[in-house]
Each structure stands twice: as structure tokens, then as C-alpha cells.
Amino acid sequence: MLRKIVGALILVPLAIVIIAFAVANRQSVMVSLDPFSTTAPAASLTLPLFALIMLSLIVGVLVGGIASWLGHGGWRRAARRFEREVGELRARIDAFEAAAREPSIVPAERAPPPRLKLKPPAG
């Protein structure tokens, strides 16, 4: 419940700021993708300033998330390997515990073998 209240206390003002920003920056801007011609660009896009800024933020978050995900690939691979090893070790422990629960067959006590009788050395 507290988490929902804190989330609302953060998200509601943030939404108000974003809406105010969008209303204040409705003028259109031209984004040129042609570095050679500034007067008549071959590839250009006209959109509201707030849309350009929001789109830039979304693209930045996506690129950062992908870069972070790719950077942590080694950690995920190591975690999978360790999980596999833990599973194998747990199986071995279970096998040892099962073997310990079974009654073991201990050979009955036998009498020691007869002693050797050697002849005295001839001399």
C-alpha cells in the first residue's frame, strides 16, 4: 500500500510536468537528416518540439537498456552455469543421502586366520 502511495506521489507530479511541457512546446520544428543541404534537405521531418524531445528520450532509454543487457551477457551466462552446477551437486547429495539411509551390508565378524607356523632355521 505504501509503495502505491509513493508511486502516485512521484508519478502524478511527473505527469503534470510532462503535460505542461508538451503544451508549452507545441511549435513545429524541422529535423534535417541531410548533412549536405541546409536549405532544401532531401530527408527532413517536421514535428512538434515536445514530440522530438520525448522521442529522443525514448530512443535513449532503449539504446541504454540494450547496451546494458548486452554488457551483462557474461553475468547471465555465469549464473546459468552455476545454476546447472548447483543442480548437479544437489543430485549428488540426494544420492549420498539415499545411500546413507539404506541399511548397509556389513560382513559378519570372522575369526582371524590361523597363525603361520614356521620351522626354525637349520643351522
Number of C-alpha atoms within 10 A of each C-alpha: 6 7 8 9 10 10 11 12 11 11 12 11 11 12 11 11 12 14 12 11 13 17 11 11 13 13 11 14 14 12 14 17 13 13 9 10 11 10 8 10 14 12 11 11 12 11 13 14 19 20 15 17 13 13 12 12 12 12 12 12 12 12 12 12 12 12 11 11 11 11 11 11 11 10 10 13 11 11 12 12 12 12 12 12 12 12 12 12 12 12 12 12 12 12 12 11 11 10 11 10 9 8 7 8 6 6 6 6 6 6 6 6 6 6 6 6 6 6 6 6 5 4 3
